[in-house]
Amino acid sequence: MANHLDITNLLQNELVRRCQNNPKYSLRAFANNLGISPANLSLILNKKRQPSQKTLDKILQCSSIAAFNKGFLAADGSDKE
């Protein structure tokens, strides 16, 4: 599994990018786009919960995150296709 802090940084960077493009973009909208609950996303972003493998799979299915970070998890051998 990828380092929890790496996933957190990835999500934080993506959320910031989206908020810069659309100032009205919210954590709730981001969570809905990822297919996870806003509460779960908040806990992950605040480093209070590690994402499960199922949650990681949902995050990686998000097209913009997957395209931006194609080799992100492959670097540590966690990307099992």
C-alpha positions as CSV (number, residue, x, y, z in Angstrom):
1,M,0.0,0.0,0.0
2,A,1.2,3.5,-0.8
3,N,2.4,5.7,2.0
4,H,-0.6,7.3,3.7
5,L,1.1,10.8,3.7
6,D,1.7,10.5,-0.1
7,I,-2.0,9.8,-0.7
8,T,-3.0,12.7,1.6
9,N,-0.6,15.1,-0.2
10,L,-1.9,13.9,-3.5
11,L,-5.5,14.6,-2.5
12,Q,-4.7,17.9,-0.9
13,N,-2.9,19.1,-4.0
14,E,-5.8,18.0,-6.2
15,L,-8.3,19.7,-4.0
16,V,-6.3,23.0,-4.0
17,R,-6.0,22.8,-7.8
18,R,-9.7,22.3,-8.3
19,C,-10.5,25.2,-5.8
20,Q,-8.2,27.5,-7.7
21,N,-10.0,26.7,-11.0
22,N,-13.4,27.1,-9.3
23,P,-13.5,29.1,-6.0
24,K,-16.9,27.6,-5.2
25,Y,-15.6,24.0,-5.4
26,S,-16.0,22.2,-2.1
27,L,-14.7,19.3,-0.2
28,R,-18.2,17.7,-0.5
29,A,-18.0,18.1,-4.3
30,F,-14.5,16.6,-4.3
31,A,-15.7,13.6,-2.2
32,N,-18.7,13.0,-4.4
33,N,-16.4,13.1,-7.5
34,L,-14.1,10.5,-5.8
35,G,-17.0,8.3,-4.8
36,I,-16.3,8.5,-1.1
37,S,-18.1,10.2,1.8
38,P,-17.2,13.8,2.7
39,A,-16.6,12.7,6.3
40,N,-14.1,10.0,5.2
41,L,-12.3,12.4,2.9
42,S,-12.0,14.9,5.7
43,L,-10.5,12.3,8.0
44,I,-8.0,11.3,5.4
45,L,-7.0,14.9,4.6
46,N,-6.6,15.6,8.3
47,K,-4.4,12.5,8.7
48,K,-6.8,10.9,11.2
49,R,-7.6,7.9,9.0
50,Q,-5.7,5.8,6.5
51,P,-7.7,5.1,3.4
52,S,-8.7,1.4,2.9
53,Q,-7.7,-0.4,-0.3
54,K,-11.3,0.0,-1.5
55,T,-11.1,3.8,-0.9
56,L,-7.8,3.9,-2.7
57,D,-9.3,2.1,-5.7
58,K,-12.1,4.7,-5.8
59,I,-9.6,7.6,-5.6
60,L,-7.5,6.2,-8.4
61,Q,-10.5,5.7,-10.6
62,C,-11.0,9.5,-10.6
63,S,-9.8,10.3,-14.1
64,S,-7.9,13.5,-13.4
65,I,-6.1,12.0,-10.4
66,A,-5.3,8.8,-12.3
67,A,-4.0,10.8,-15.3
68,F,-2.0,13.2,-13.2
69,N,-0.4,10.5,-11.1
70,K,-0.1,7.6,-13.5
71,G,3.1,6.3,-12.0
72,F,2.6,7.6,-8.5
73,L,1.8,4.3,-6.9
74,A,3.9,2.2,-9.3
75,A,7.0,3.7,-7.9
76,D,6.5,1.8,-4.6
77,G,5.0,-1.3,-6.2
78,S,1.5,-0.7,-4.9
79,D,-0.1,-0.2,-8.3
80,K,-1.4,-3.7,-9.1
81,E,-3.3,-3.8,-12.3
